[in-house]
Amino acid sequence: MIKSLRPFLLYAFLWLLAWPAAAQEFKIGIVNLDRIVRESGPAKLAQTKLEQEFGKKEKEINDLGNQIKVLSERFEREGPTLSESQRAARQKQLVDQDREFQRKRREFQEDLNNRKNEELQLIIDRANRAVKALAESEKFDLIIQEAVYINPKHDITDKVIKSLSVAGPR
């Protein structure tokens, strides 16, 4: 009988030893990276920086597009009164201007996307450092960056945004 109780007693003893460790709280936090990228001070600063850097070029491209639109409308109105050679010359000119406009717009968009990605990566790097610092200072066991559902009591996004804003620009 004692031999049959030995495994049960061993299991109960091990369970009693593990019970205090299991009773400790597992501290978890969840961060919404999209909110950080939209709402944090560094994100807003990066947006302003990009607008300053690319605003003039964007206006030039939009002005060029409007100019081509006006020339195209004028061609539509005046086309029937022009000679065949004048009509062909204006049409070629419009096609060339539109091709140049499309090229400039494409280059602008590529440059803007590259700069946005650079700034985004800097923000993400800073956010990750802030999350790690917060995890260490508040003794978190696990921090998850994205989740399907977040219980508000585990959401630490506001703390991260606040720490990024307090830290100031880069």
Secondary structure, DSSP 8 states (H G I E B T S, - for coil): -HHHHHHHHHHHHHHHHHHHHHHS---EEE--HHHHHHHSHHHHHHHHHHHHHHHHHHHHHHHHHHHHHHHHHHHHHHGGGS-HHHHHHHHHHHHHHHHHHHHHHHHHHHHHHHHHHHHHHHHHHHHHHHHHHHHHHTT-SEEES--S---GGGB-HHHHHHHHHHH---
